[in-house]
Amino acid sequence: MDKIARIKRLVESSLDTSFGGEISIVSIQILPTQKYDEETKKWIPDSHSIFLNLKDKRNSDNNPDYYHFVSDHPSYKVSTLLESLLGFDCCVDFV
C-alpha cells in the first residue's frame, strides 16, 4: 500500500474514532510538500499537506465567518487532532 493510501486510512479512522460518525469526508486531497536543500541546491521531498472537505451531520448551517478561530468548532478540533496525530499541515473546510 502506498503512502497516500495509508494517510487516507489514518484520517478516516481518526475521524471515526474521535467524532463517532458525526463527521463524514466529502473529499480529501493529500499533496506532497518539498523543502529547499541549501547543500545540494535542489528541492527535496519533505512531508505532506492534507486538504479536507467535511460534512458535519449534526450542525450543517451554523458556521459563523470566524468559525476557524473558535476553539470548540469542529474544523478547529479536526485540524488540531490530525496535525498533532500525523504531523502534517491540515486545511479543513466544512461544506
Beta strands, then each sheet from edge to edge (+ up, - down):
strand 1: 23-37
strand 2: 42-56
strand 3: 89-94
sheet 1: 1+ 2- 3-
end
